[in-house]
Amino acid sequence: MEGKLEINNIMKLIHALSLEGKLEIMSRLSSEIKSDIPPQSNPVAKSVLVDRLYGAWKDIDEDIFKSILESRTLSERDINLDA
């Protein structure tokens, strides 16, 4: 409950600010939150993933590959992009 009271007090202060002040607060909060989020692009993790996935299909029966290829279809529709 104490946290909610603090947030309500902060919101009262923010309400009295100009639009520019509110935008500045939003910008700073966004930066603060982003700095707490771990980066999504981790080259080490990608390398490990590639190593784990390499050859993942090597033990799959050849008939499955044929089935996948045969199930694919090609469209023979005429597509007019001038319309």
C-alpha positions, 0 to 999 in steps of 0.5 A, a space after each residue: 500500500 505504501 508504494 501506491 501512496 508514493 506513486 499517487 504523490 508522484 503522479 500529483 507532482 507530474 500532473 502539475 508539470 508542463 507537457 515538455 516536463 512530462 515528456 522529459 520524465 517519460 524519456 528519462 524513465 524509458 532510458 532507465 528501464 532500457 538500461 535495466 533490460 539485458 541486451 537481446 543480441 548476445 553473440 555468445 548465445 547466438 554462437 551456442 545456438 548455432 552450434 546446437 542447431 548445426 546438424 539438427 536435421 541430420 538424423 531425420 528420415 529422407 522421406 520427411 524431406 520429400 514430403 515437405 518439398 512435395 507439400 509446397 505449392 507454387 502459385 501460377 496466378 497473374 499478379 498485376 501491380 499496376 492497378 
